[in-house]
Amino acid sequence: MEARRIAWEAHARERAAWEARAARRRTIESAAAARDAARLDTERRLAEISESLAAAAREVEARRIPPDVLRAAKEARAAAEEAHRAASTAVEEARRAIDRRSALADRLNLLAEEDARLASELRDIGERAAARRAQIAEGRERLETEPARRAELAAAEGERERAERARLAQIEGVARLGERVEEAHRRATRAEAAAAERDRLTREAETVESKAVWLATAFHDAVLTMEKRVLEQAQADFEQTFRRYFAALMGDPDLVAVTDATFSPSAEIRGVATPAEALSGGERTSLALAYRLALSRVVRALGHLRLDTLLLDEPTDGFSPEQVGSMGELLERLELPQVVLVSHERELESIADRVVVVEKTEGTSVLRESGRGDVGPPDGAAPTTG
């Protein structure tokens, strides 16, 4: 009886623990339902964010964002897409964990029913054992007064032993049931850990979402503003440099180089807008050369590039000797390490440090270095000055 009492108390404690776990399981299921709804909303918002990122990427590409800013935006978008994929994987794993938890809950219900059945059988066995003990006591009393009752007493003793063995078997069954309940508890603990991991991943997805929203709104607007300011500054620098270089080549204060919003070059004669087609040959060449030199300077400044060599092919079409000298002075002010001029005009030798003549002999081009006082090359030969 003492052993049965101890077993019954242990069973009562296990049952109370199981009821507490069942209550916690119901709480987890309610929280999981709410998390599932939040997950669906997160997936929808992530899809919208992906579409916004794609649209932002197309708009940024269309607006020709500087390479370093575009590279940062691409990296941020790649990080957001990677976080989106990680969040989707985490959500899928959380869904599988919920399915496993549901299966564990079903098994817990079955174990609870089995526990109730075994408890009922244990009570029945206890009642039968008490009745048998009463019968054995009564039989012993009869045995003392009547030897003929010994056979009945032996039968009752055998029945008692069988009942005791059945009771021990029931106790072992209850112990096995406790082990199964403990295993179910461990599985429920693992399910709770999976749910906690899912919550962590959900919070990370929300963080990624906030970053994606910032990338699609504040960052996008900041990039556009920065691009506008850079372009305005670049155009202002370009126009100033373009006018200065053109004035250095022409030397005419009444003739000013200008550009429109599309960077198309033209000129103003005494304040009157004049298209490039209406200028003379030398003026058009000066306009094109000043435009090329100014554009090269602005691009190098924006990209922090170092230009070691400038190559100009036939840059003096229609130039007067005075303009050739002005071009030489302008190139010297640019302080470039090396300028290579390709032309058929010998006047360029006056501003060159070195002259290389290209001659064709029997279909083969031959190079020879020429001094500034040498006789000009044969017909068809092109001097290359540098």
C-alpha positions as CSV (number, residue, x, y, z in Angstrom):
1,M,0.0,0.0,0.0
2,E,2.9,2.4,0.8
3,A,4.5,1.7,-2.6
4,R,1.1,2.2,-4.3
5,R,0.6,5.5,-2.5
6,I,4.0,6.7,-3.6
7,A,3.3,5.6,-7.2
8,W,0.0,7.4,-7.0
9,E,1.5,10.6,-5.8
10,A,4.2,10.5,-8.5
11,H,1.4,9.9,-11.0
12,A,-0.5,12.9,-9.6
13,R,2.6,15.1,-9.9
14,E,3.2,13.9,-13.5
15,R,-0.5,14.6,-14.3
16,A,-0.3,18.2,-12.8
17,A,2.9,18.8,-14.9
18,W,1.2,17.5,-18.0
19,E,-1.8,19.8,-17.4
20,A,0.6,22.8,-17.1
21,R,2.3,21.8,-20.3
22,A,-1.1,21.4,-22.0
23,A,-2.0,25.0,-20.9
24,R,1.3,26.3,-22.2
25,R,0.8,24.4,-25.4
26,R,-2.6,26.1,-25.9
27,T,-0.9,29.5,-25.3
28,I,1.8,28.6,-27.9
29,E,-0.8,27.6,-30.4
30,S,-2.6,30.9,-30.0
31,A,0.8,32.7,-30.4
32,A,1.6,30.6,-33.4
33,A,-1.7,31.5,-35.1
34,A,-0.9,35.2,-34.6
35,R,2.7,34.6,-35.9
36,D,1.3,32.8,-39.0
37,A,-0.9,35.8,-39.8
38,A,2.1,38.1,-39.2
39,R,4.2,35.9,-41.5
40,L,1.7,36.1,-44.3
41,D,1.6,39.9,-44.0
42,T,5.4,39.9,-43.9
43,E,5.6,37.8,-47.0
44,R,3.2,40.2,-48.8
45,R,5.2,43.2,-47.6
46,L,8.5,41.5,-48.7
47,A,7.0,40.9,-52.2
48,E,6.0,44.6,-52.3
49,I,9.4,45.6,-51.2
50,S,11.0,43.4,-53.9
51,E,8.9,45.1,-56.5
52,S,9.8,48.5,-55.1
53,L,13.5,47.6,-55.1
54,A,13.3,46.4,-58.7
55,A,11.5,49.7,-59.7
56,A,14.0,51.7,-57.7
57,A,16.9,49.9,-59.4
58,R,15.4,50.6,-62.9
59,E,14.9,54.3,-62.0
60,V,18.4,54.6,-60.6
61,E,19.8,53.0,-63.7
62,A,17.8,55.3,-65.9
63,R,19.0,58.4,-64.0
64,R,22.7,57.4,-64.4
65,I,23.7,57.5,-60.8
66,P,27.5,57.7,-60.2
67,P,29.2,54.3,-60.1
68,D,30.1,54.3,-56.4
69,V,26.5,55.3,-55.3
70,L,25.0,52.7,-57.8
71,R,27.4,50.0,-56.5
72,A,26.3,50.8,-52.9
73,A,22.6,50.6,-53.9
74,K,23.1,47.3,-55.7
75,E,24.9,45.9,-52.6
76,A,22.0,47.1,-50.4
77,R,19.5,45.6,-52.7
78,A,21.4,42.3,-52.9
79,A,21.6,42.3,-49.0
80,A,17.8,42.9,-48.9
81,E,17.1,40.1,-51.3
82,E,19.4,37.8,-49.4
83,A,17.6,38.8,-46.2
84,H,14.3,38.1,-47.9
85,R,15.4,34.7,-49.0
86,A,16.7,33.9,-45.5
87,A,13.4,35.1,-44.0
88,S,11.4,33.0,-46.4
89,T,13.6,30.0,-45.4
90,A,13.1,30.7,-41.7
91,V,9.3,31.1,-42.2
92,E,9.2,27.7,-44.0
93,E,11.2,26.1,-41.2
94,A,8.9,27.7,-38.6
95,R,5.9,26.3,-40.5
96,R,7.4,22.8,-40.4
97,A,8.1,23.2,-36.7
98,I,4.4,24.1,-36.1
99,D,3.4,21.0,-38.0
100,R,5.7,18.9,-35.8
101,R,4.3,20.6,-32.8
102,S,0.7,19.8,-33.9
103,A,1.7,16.2,-34.3
104,L,3.2,16.2,-30.8
105,A,0.0,17.8,-29.4
106,D,-2.0,14.9,-30.9
107,R,0.3,12.4,-29.3
108,L,0.0,14.2,-26.0
109,N,-3.7,13.9,-26.2
110,L,-3.5,10.2,-26.9
111,L,-1.0,9.8,-24.0
112,A,-3.5,11.7,-21.7
113,E,-6.3,9.4,-22.6
114,E,-4.0,6.4,-22.0
115,D,-3.0,7.9,-18.7
116,A,-6.7,8.2,-17.6
117,R,-7.4,4.6,-18.7
118,L,-4.4,3.3,-16.7
119,A,-5.4,5.4,-13.7
120,S,-8.9,3.9,-13.8
121,E,-7.5,0.4,-14.1
122,L,-5.1,1.1,-11.2
123,R,-8.0,2.2,-9.0
124,D,-9.9,-1.0,-9.9
125,I,-6.9,-3.2,-9.1
126,G,-6.5,-1.4,-5.8
127,E,-10.1,-2.0,-4.9
128,R,-9.8,-5.6,-5.9
129,A,-6.6,-6.0,-3.9
130,A,-8.4,-4.5,-0.8
131,A,-11.3,-6.9,-1.2
132,R,-8.9,-9.8,-1.6
133,R,-7.0,-8.8,1.5
134,A,-10.2,-8.7,3.4
135,Q,-11.1,-12.1,2.1
136,I,-7.7,-13.4,3.1
137,A,-8.1,-12.0,6.6
138,E,-11.5,-13.6,6.9
139,G,-10.1,-16.9,5.6
140,R,-7.3,-16.8,8.1
141,E,-9.8,-16.4,10.9
142,R,-11.8,-19.3,9.5
143,L,-8.6,-21.4,9.2
144,E,-7.9,-20.9,12.9
145,T,-11.4,-22.2,13.8
146,E,-11.9,-24.6,10.9
147,P,-9.1,-26.6,9.2
148,A,-11.4,-27.3,6.2
149,R,-11.1,-23.7,5.1
150,R,-7.4,-24.0,4.3
151,A,-8.0,-24.9,0.7
152,E,-10.1,-21.8,0.3
153,L,-7.5,-19.7,2.0
154,A,-4.8,-21.0,-0.4
155,A,-6.9,-20.2,-3.4
156,A,-7.5,-16.7,-2.0
157,E,-3.8,-16.3,-1.4
158,G,-3.1,-17.3,-5.1
159,E,-5.7,-14.8,-6.2
160,R,-4.0,-12.1,-4.1
161,E,-0.6,-12.9,-5.6
162,R,-2.0,-12.7,-9.1
163,A,-3.7,-9.3,-8.3
164,E,-0.4,-8.1,-6.9
165,R,1.5,-9.1,-10.1
166,A,-1.2,-7.3,-12.1
167,R,-0.8,-4.2,-9.9
168,L,3.0,-4.3,-10.4
169,A,2.4,-4.6,-14.2
170,Q,0.1,-1.6,-14.0
171,I,2.8,0.4,-12.1
172,E,5.4,-0.5,-14.8
173,G,2.9,0.7,-17.4
174,V,2.5,4.0,-15.5
175,A,6.3,4.4,-15.4
176,R,6.5,3.8,-19.2
177,L,3.7,6.3,-19.7
178,G,5.7,8.8,-17.6
179,E,8.7,8.3,-19.9
180,R,6.5,8.9,-22.9
181,V,5.1,12.0,-21.3
182,E,8.7,13.2,-20.6
183,E,9.7,12.6,-24.3
184,A,6.6,14.5,-25.4
185,H,7.7,17.3,-23.0
186,R,11.2,17.4,-24.6
187,R,9.7,17.6,-28.1
188,A,7.4,20.4,-27.0
189,T,10.5,22.2,-25.6
190,R,12.2,21.8,-29.0
191,A,9.0,23.1,-30.7
192,E,9.1,26.2,-28.4
193,A,12.8,26.8,-29.3
194,A,11.9,26.6,-33.0
195,A,9.1,29.1,-32.4
196,A,11.5,31.4,-30.6
197,E,13.9,31.1,-33.6
198,R,11.1,31.9,-35.9
199,D,10.3,35.0,-33.8
200,R,13.9,36.1,-34.1
201,L,14.0,35.6,-37.8
202,T,10.7,37.6,-38.1
203,R,12.2,40.5,-36.2
204,E,15.2,40.3,-38.5
205,A,12.9,40.4,-41.5
206,E,11.1,43.4,-40.0
207,T,14.5,45.1,-39.7
208,V,15.4,44.3,-43.3
209,E,12.0,45.6,-44.3
210,S,12.6,48.9,-42.6
211,K,16.0,49.2,-44.3
212,A,14.3,48.4,-47.7
213,V,11.7,51.1,-47.0
214,W,14.5,53.6,-46.2
215,L,16.3,52.5,-49.4
216,A,13.2,53.0,-51.5
217,T,12.3,56.4,-50.0
218,A,14.8,58.5,-48.1
219,F,17.9,57.0,-49.7
220,H,16.3,57.2,-53.2
221,D,15.4,60.9,-52.7
222,A,18.8,61.6,-51.3
223,V,20.5,60.0,-54.4
224,L,18.3,62.0,-56.8
225,T,19.1,65.2,-54.9
226,M,22.8,64.5,-54.9
227,E,22.7,63.5,-58.6
228,K,20.9,66.8,-59.4
229,R,23.4,68.9,-57.4
230,V,26.4,67.0,-59.0
231,L,25.0,67.6,-62.5
232,E,24.3,71.2,-61.8
233,Q,27.8,71.7,-60.4
234,A,29.3,69.8,-63.3
235,Q,27.4,71.8,-65.8
236,A,28.5,75.1,-64.2
237,D,32.1,74.0,-64.1
238,F,31.9,72.8,-67.7
239,E,30.3,76.0,-69.0
240,Q,32.9,78.1,-67.3
241,T,35.8,76.0,-68.5
242,F,34.3,75.8,-72.0
243,R,34.0,79.5,-72.3
244,R,37.5,80.1,-71.0
245,Y,39.1,77.6,-73.4
246,F,37.1,78.9,-76.4
247,A,38.1,82.5,-75.6
248,A,41.7,81.4,-75.3
249,L,41.5,79.8,-78.8
250,M,39.6,82.6,-80.5
251,G,40.7,85.8,-78.8
252,D,37.5,87.6,-79.8
253,P,35.5,89.0,-76.8
254,D,32.4,89.4,-78.9
255,L,32.3,85.6,-79.6
256,V,31.3,83.6,-76.5
257,A,30.8,79.8,-76.3
258,V,27.6,78.6,-74.6
259,T,25.7,75.3,-74.0
260,D,22.1,74.5,-73.4
261,A,20.5,72.0,-70.9
262,T,21.5,69.1,-73.0
263,F,25.2,70.2,-73.2
264,S,24.9,71.0,-76.9
265,P,27.5,73.6,-77.8
266,S,26.7,76.9,-79.7
267,A,27.9,80.4,-79.7
268,E,26.7,84.0,-79.0
269,I,27.9,86.9,-81.2
270,R,27.4,90.1,-79.2
271,G,24.7,88.4,-77.1
272,V,22.9,86.9,-80.1
273,A,22.6,83.1,-80.1
274,T,24.2,81.6,-83.1
275,P,24.2,77.8,-83.9
276,A,27.4,76.0,-84.6
277,E,26.5,75.4,-88.2
278,A,26.5,79.2,-88.8
279,L,30.1,79.6,-87.7
280,S,33.2,79.6,-89.9
281,G,35.4,76.5,-90.2
282,G,38.0,77.8,-87.8
283,E,35.3,78.9,-85.3
284,R,33.6,75.5,-85.4
285,T,37.0,73.7,-84.9
286,S,37.8,76.0,-81.9
287,L,34.3,75.3,-80.5
288,A,34.8,71.6,-80.9
289,L,38.3,71.6,-79.4
290,A,37.3,73.8,-76.4
291,Y,34.3,71.5,-75.8
292,R,36.5,68.4,-75.9
293,L,39.1,69.8,-73.6
294,A,36.5,71.2,-71.1
295,L,34.6,67.9,-71.1
296,S,37.8,65.9,-70.5
297,R,38.7,68.2,-67.5
298,V,35.2,68.0,-65.9
299,V,35.1,64.2,-66.3
300,R,38.5,63.8,-64.8
301,A,37.6,66.0,-61.8
302,L,34.3,64.1,-61.1
303,G,35.9,60.7,-61.4
304,H,39.2,61.7,-59.7
305,L,41.0,60.3,-62.8
306,R,44.6,61.0,-63.8
307,L,45.1,61.6,-67.6
308,D,48.7,61.0,-68.7
309,T,48.1,61.3,-72.5
310,L,45.7,63.5,-74.6
311,L,45.3,62.4,-78.3
312,L,44.0,64.9,-80.8
313,D,43.3,64.0,-84.5
314,E,43.3,66.9,-86.9
315,P,42.4,69.5,-84.2
316,T,43.3,72.6,-86.3
317,D,41.1,72.4,-89.3
318,G,40.6,76.0,-90.5
319,F,42.9,77.4,-87.8
320,S,45.0,80.5,-88.5
321,P,48.7,80.6,-87.4
322,E,47.6,82.8,-84.5
323,Q,45.0,80.2,-83.4
324,V,47.6,77.5,-83.6
325,G,49.8,79.5,-81.3
326,S,46.9,80.1,-78.9
327,M,46.2,76.3,-78.9
328,G,49.8,75.7,-77.9
329,E,49.5,78.1,-75.1
330,L,46.3,76.5,-73.9
331,L,47.8,73.1,-74.0
332,E,50.7,74.3,-71.9
333,R,48.4,75.7,-69.3
334,L,46.6,72.3,-69.0
335,E,50.0,70.9,-67.8
336,L,49.3,67.4,-69.2
337,P,52.2,65.0,-69.2
338,Q,51.8,64.2,-72.9
339,V,49.8,65.5,-75.8
340,V,49.8,63.7,-79.2
341,L,48.6,65.7,-82.2
342,V,48.0,64.0,-85.6
343,S,47.8,66.4,-88.5
344,H,48.9,67.2,-92.1
345,E,49.7,70.8,-91.2
346,R,53.3,71.7,-90.7
347,E,52.4,74.8,-88.6
348,L,51.9,72.5,-85.6
349,E,55.6,71.9,-85.5
350,S,56.0,75.3,-84.0
351,I,54.3,74.2,-80.8
352,A,55.7,70.6,-80.7
353,D,58.6,69.3,-78.6
354,R,59.1,66.4,-81.0
355,V,58.0,65.7,-84.6
356,V,57.6,62.2,-86.1
357,V,56.8,62.0,-89.8
358,V,54.9,59.0,-91.3
359,E,55.9,58.2,-94.9
360,K,54.5,55.4,-97.1
361,T,57.0,53.6,-99.2
362,E,55.7,50.8,-101.5
363,G,52.6,50.4,-99.3
364,T,54.6,50.3,-96.1
365,S,54.4,53.1,-93.4
366,V,57.8,54.3,-92.3
367,L,58.4,56.5,-89.3
368,R,61.3,59.0,-89.1
369,E,62.0,61.8,-86.6
370,S,62.1,65.2,-88.1
371,G,63.6,68.5,-86.8
372,R,61.5,71.6,-87.0
373,G,63.7,73.0,-89.8
374,D,63.5,69.9,-92.0
375,V,61.8,70.0,-95.4
376,G,58.2,68.9,-95.3
377,P,57.3,65.3,-95.9
378,P,56.5,64.1,-99.4
379,D,53.0,64.2,-100.8
380,G,50.7,62.0,-98.8
381,A,52.9,61.9,-95.7
382,A,51.4,63.0,-92.4
383,P,53.5,64.6,-89.6
384,T,52.7,63.4,-86.1
385,T,53.6,66.0,-83.5
386,G,53.8,65.4,-79.8
